[in-house]
């Protein structure tokens, strides 16, 4: 059973913080997508008269893979932010999904999308990464 409930003002503050994080991530994804499409246009230009250096090709491939990794991380974070917004809506936000105790405000300010208190998070990570 949860220790204490957050008041509406606190919940609204966390909701705004999460929405701002979501907006920033969506903006980053949009910028990565437009940068990627810009480099794709550049690579479609006829360069038959120019020799492509292997290092340039490798750098381009690395950049694309790096951006794909970032986009994957961003999608995961977006999913966690959506889950946090749902917990706010369902009035379960701020309580550990493992032990049901309140998550300290300092942890919520640092990681507003967290589902676990620090103790349960450590147990989960030490238990091979499985969710409790």
N, C-alpha and C positions, 0 to 999 in steps of 0.2 A: 504494500500500500504506500502511495506517495507520502513523503514527509510533509510538504507544504505546497500550496498552489501559488503560482505567480499571479500578480494582478494584471489587469488588462493593459496597463501602461507599459509594464515590463515586456509582456508578450508582443505588443505592437512595436516596441523598440527592437526586439530580436527579429521580428518579421521584416521590418524595414532594412535591417542589416543584411539579412539573408537575401532579400530581393535585390539589394545593391550589389552583393557578391554575384548573384545570378546575372544581373545586367552586365557587369564587368566581364564575366566569362563569355557570355554571348557576343559581346563586342570583340573580345579577343579571337573567338572562333571565326567571326565574320572577317576580321582583319587577316587571319591566317588563310582563309579561303580565298579572299581577293588577292592576296600576295601569291598564293599558289597558282591561281588562274592566270595571274600576270606573268609568272615565270613560264607557265605552259605556253602562253602566247609567244613569249620570247623564244622558246625552244622550237616553235613551229615555223619560225622564219627560215627561209632557205639559206642554209649555211654550207651548201655543198662546195663553195669555193674556199671555205675556211676549214682548216683542220681543227677538230675538237681535241683538246688535250685531255689525256686520261685523268689528270688531277681535277680538271674542271668538271668532268662527268661525275667523278667520285664525290666531289663536293656537293654537286646538285643532288645526287642520290642521298647523301647523308642529310642534307637539309630537308628533303622531302620526308625521309624516315623520321627525322627528329620532330618535324611538324605533325606527322601522324601520331607519334607518341604523345605529344602535347595535347592534341585533339582528343585522344583516347582518355587521358587524365582529366581533361575538362568535362568530357561526357560523364565520367564517373562522379566528379564533383557536382555536376548539375543534378544527377540522380540523387545524391545525398542531400542537396539543397531542397529539391522537391519533396523528399521524404520528411525533412525538417519542417517545411511549410505545412505538410499534411498533419504532422504531430501538433503543430500550433493550432491548426483548424480543429483537430480532434481533442484538443486540450490535454495532450499527453506530453507536450514539449517541456524539456527541462528535467525529465525524470529518466533515469537509466532504464533501458529496456532489459537489462540483465537482472538487477537487484531491486528495481522500482524505487530506489531512493533518489532524492533530489541531486542533480548535478550542480556542483558549485558554480556560482555566477562567473568567477574568474575563468573557469574552463569554457563556459558557454560564450564568453566574450572572445576568447582566443579561437575557439572552434565552434561557431554557432550551430553547425550542422551535426555535432556529435550526438551519438545515440547512447553512449556509455559513460559512466563515471570513470575516473582514472583507474580505480581498483579493478573493475570489470574489464576495462580495455586492456590492462596489463595481463589479466588472466586469459583473455581471448588471444592476445599476441603470443603468450608463452605456451598456449595450448595448440600451437601449430597453425594459427590463423583462422581457426574455425569459429563461427559465431556461436555465442552462448544463448 
